[in-house]
Amino acid sequence: ARMEVELDKTSYSRESRAFNPEHQAAVDRLRLEQSQQLEQGEYYGSHQTKMDREAAETRMQSDRVDREKQRQAKERIRLDKGWVAERDRFEREWDARRATLGRKSRERLRVLAEVQLFARDAHEASQSKRGKGMHYRMSKGLLEYSLTERSLALGERYDEAITVKKRADVMRTREVRSFDREAAAKFDTEDSRLSAKQQVEMEHLEQKCHSLSLAFERDRKEVFKVLRQKYKNLTQDVEHAFTMEFQTPPICEVVLSNVSRGKQSSAFRGTLKLESLSGSKGAIPNLSELPDASREDTDPALAPWRMAAAVGAR
């Protein structure tokens, strides 16, 4: 916050006729000379003095107009500077918001990827534990082969027992491979389902982040459109005020109750906008917003005293 010092600002329609002392003094001198000549009966000289006075008033009026046009040109430049300053501030603010949004989106994606990694590790650990707990179970035919082989061996019919054993070994190998394939297929199905689920979750989060980015850009365009339209309105207001400065009736040119319109007149729109953004020449910083004083005394003259105090404390 800044405390603005009262500054007197006048425009063409509010300035006094005697704003330029040189022109006003010349006009007053010619008017007095004309009245004296009329009293003395010098009508020809009075007429010439009247023409000189009118020429002086014309020069004074032309000077006032030139001075007002210069002031209006400065107001246009200040309004343009205000637009540039506010546009730059708008860009900085929204760039910071965009960076914050991008950082939050990247953080969301990182957290989800980390959560999915932990979920996959837990899933693999669960598969390993269930895999160790899964045991092969013989089929009915293989069990019959085993019982037949044992009966033949007990009956000392070794040739037949060897034949049955070979058949049982072939069947056991085939069943074990089938069991391993089924277990692997089951685990692969679970892995593919988990991968698909995690991929869908990641795609949904990416789409959400993208939609937030698009919504951000739409909001930025809308706010910038409002800002640009505001300055277009200010420009039109300024141009209208500048035009009205030269069309004010003479009877309304001077209002003693309100000499300065510097805080509300559209004729000072550029100055008001620029001061509202960067402060005026007489702006005084608020004492409550001054930076805090350093807690550590950095005065070199006090260094020996600080060293002595430190030694004493030890």
ABEGO torsion letter per residue (X at the ends): XBBBBBBBBBBAAABBAAABAAAAAAAAAAAAAAAAAAAAGBAAAAAAAAAAAAAAAAAAAAAAAAAAAAAAAAAAAAAAAAAAAAAAAAAAAAAAAAAAAAAAAAAAAAAAAAAAAAAAAAAAAAAAAAAAABBBBBBAAAAAAAAAAAAAAAAGBAAAAAAAAAAAAAAAAAAAAAAAAAAAAAAAAAAAAAAAAAAAAAAAAAAAAAAAAAAAAAAAAAAAAAAAAAAAAAAAAAAAAAAAAAABBAAAABBAABABAAAABAAAAAAAAAAAAAEBAABBBBAAABBBBBABBABAAAAAAAAAAAAAAX
